[in-house]
Amino acid sequence: MAGLEPLYALARAAISRPQDALICGVHWELVRHGYRCLGAGDQPGPDEKKSELLPSGWEANKEVYTLRYKSTDDARELLLKAIMVEDSMILNVMDRSSQKVADVTLAVADYINPEHLDDFHKVYKNTEELRTRIASGIIAPLSGPAEKAKKEPEAEKDADLPRDYDPLRVPPRQPPGARAPSWPSPLSPFAVGGEDLDPLGGRSGGMIMDPLRSSFPRPGIDPSSGIPGRLPPGAVPPGARFDPFGPLGAGRSGPDPDHLPPPGYDDMFM
């Protein structure tokens, strides 16, 4: 932990308990990750300057340590509160700009030898684990660049879509500006059987009975425009085969043949 040794030497006079030494190590990890200390307490003081050293009075309260930090690029300001609960220290850090909060609980005895507070080379233990806990529990959750990196792939993906793109909109059956297919005349006598010979050619004249596209002209019948009382306009695609399910044309004269009784229906000997 290069750099921590001179820091510990400068703060040695104020270190009287194991938690003091642990705070000194946590402070240096924040410095390593680009933060500088502004001062102690919740509120800023006069003529504050960013520093790698611990501020005056940082160890005044042995139960709750309160320190404020600011990143070297002035993008983030952190408020650190280290609360002692029996033999453990709870680190609670809040980013004042984004209001994000991160916390880590450390057992003091896992990282500090209380009988060697006077000897820097023996006072700390499991330093690599302490670094990992601080980096994963505090630095990473409050880091802005990681969030930016996550959003960049999504922004690049959205850049390929048009501005009016709507994933819930049903695409049109025919692209805008495309010409409608030209259907061969159903009245041509040479069209009979043509579709069966060339099913992919878009011709007419197959063996499926289509009253509307047969050789018998029926003026005024266009199922794509709808059938009054039966089908709304557009229910039948243009050029599609359509088998009427009822009598075509309004005002059909005469009774329905299905309504007439069969001949001799009242003859009991039939």
N, C-alpha and C positions, 0 to 999 in steps of 0.2 A: 504494500500500500504506500507507494512512493508519494511523498508530499504530506502524508499524515504525521510522520515523525516530527518535522519542525512545528506543525500545528499543535501537536500534543505537548511539545516542549514549551510553547508559548502559553498554553492553557493549563499547564500542570499545576500552577498555584491555586487554581479554582476547582480542581478535580479532587473531591474528597470522598465520593461514593462511586460504586460500580456503574450506576446509571449515568454519571457524569462522563465517564469514559466512553460509554456506548453512544451518548449524544454526540460526542466529539467524532466518533467514527461515522455516524449517520450524516453529520454535517459535511464531512469530507466527501462522502459519496455523492451528495447533491452538488458539491463544487465540481467533482469530476464529470458530472453530466451537464455542465454548462450553467449552473446557477450560482449566484453570489448572494451573500447574506446582507440584508438591509438593516436589521436591528432586532431587538427583543421586544416582546409584547405585541398586542393586537393592533395598536395604533402607531402610525409613523411618527418619528421624532424630527426635530429640526436638523437641517443640514445632513440628511442621511446620504451615505454613499455605499455603493456596492463593494463588498470586500470578501476575500477568501477566508478571512479570520472570523472567529466567533466574537460577537459584540460584547461590550461591557455589560455585566449583570445577567448573562445568559443562564447562569447556574443558580440564580437567587431563589427560585422555587424548585425544590427537589421533587415535588409531586407532579407538577405540570410545567413542562418546558414549552415556551412559546417563542417561535422564531419566524421571521419573514424573509422570503427569498425572491429574487427576480432573475430571469434568464438574461444571458449576456446580450441577446438581441432585443430585450425589452418586450418580448411577445407575451410572456406569462409571468404572473406573480403568484407565489405560493405562500400559504399560511400553514406552518407546521406546528402541531400540538402533540407533544409526547407526554402521555399520561401513565403514571406508575400505578399498577394494580397488583398488589402483593409483590411477587418476584418477576413480573412481566411488564414490558413497556408496550403500550399501544400507540403506534404512530398514526396520526390522523392528519392528512394533508389535503388542502382545498385549493384549487385553482380559482383565484378570485375573478378572473375574466370570464371563464366558462362555467363557473360554479360546480365543476366536477370535483368529486371527493374520492380519495383512495386511502386505504388504511392497511396496516401491517402490524401483527402482534409478534414481539420478539421476547424470548426468555433471556433475561440478562446473563444468567449463568452460562448460557450456551456460547457466548461470545466474549465474555470478560472474566479474567482471573482476578478476583477482588484482592487477593493477597499480594498482587504485583502491580499496584497502581503507580508505584514509583519507577517501574522499569518498563519502558515502551516495548521492548523486544519480547516481553513476557505477558503483558497485560491483555493483548488481543489473541483470540483463537477462532478457528473456523471463519477466517476472513473472507474466503471465497464464497462461502454460503451466505454470509452477511451481504456481500455485494450482489449476489443473485436475488436475495429477498428484496433488497431495496430497488433493484432495477425492474424486476417483474411486478412488484406490488405497488410501487409508487411512480417510478419514471415512465414505464410503458403505458399505464392507464391514463396518465395526464399528458402524454406526448401528442402534440399537434401533427407533426409530419406523418405519423402512422395512419391517422384518420384521413389525411389528404391522399395518401397512397391508396387507400381503400376506395376512395371516391373517384379517382382518376379512371380506372377501368370502366366504371359505370358511365362516366361522362363520355368516354370514347365510344362506347356501345350505343348510347343515345344519339351521338352525332351523326350516325349513319341513317337515322330515320328522319323522314320529313317532319316539319313542324306540326302539320295537321294530322299526324298519324294517330289513329285511335284503335287500340287492339280490340275493342268491342264492336267496331263497325263492320258490318257484313260487306265484303267486297262486291262490286257489281259483277253480273254475269258476263257482260260484254265490256271490254275496256273502253274508256271515253275516247271518242274520235274514230273508233273502228267502224268499218262499213259492215252492214248487215249482209249475211250470205245470200247469194242469188239462188233462189229455188227454181228448178225447171218447171215448166208449165204442166200441171196435172192433166190437162185436156189433150195432150199429144198422144195419138194412138200408138206411137212407137216407144212410148215410155213404159209400156206394160212389161213387167219382168226385168226392167233395167236395174233396179236396185238389188235384186237377187243375184244378178250377174256381177255387179260391182258394188258390194255393200259399203265400201269406203269412199265411193266417188261422189256421194252427196246427191245421187239421182233419185228419182221417184219411180213408181211403177212396180213395187214388190207385190207379193202374193197376199199380204195382209190387207183385208178389206178396210178401206177408208172412205166412208160415204162422202166426206168433204173434199177428197182429192181423187175421186174416181173420174171416169170419162163423162159423167153426167153433170152438166153445169148447174150450179145452184147459186144464182145471183143473190148477192146480199148477205151471204153466210161467211163470216170471218170469226172463227172461235177465239182468235187472239184479242179481238176487241170486246169479247164478252158476249154472253147470251142473257138478255133481260130475264130476270126472275130465276136464273139458274147459275150462271157463272159471272163473276166480276171481271172487268177488263184486266188483261194480263195474266189470267189464270192458266191459259193455254199459250205456251211459247209460240212465236211465229214459225209457221212451217211444220209444226208438230202434227203427227197423226192424232186424230181425235175421233172417238166413237161417241156420237150423241146418245145420251141416256134418256131422251124424251123427244116428243114431236118438236121439230124445228119450225119456227115461224109462229107469230101470234095470230089469234083469230082464225084458227083452223075451222073450216066449215064442216058440218055434218057430225054425227055422233062417232065416238071412238068405236072401231070394229070390235074391240074387246068388250064393249058394253052391250052388244047385241046378243040376243039368245040364239043358240044354234037352231038350224031348221028342224022343225018337228020336235022341239024340246018337250012339248006337252002331249006327245003321243006315247002312251004307256007301253005300246008294243015295239017301240024302237029299241 
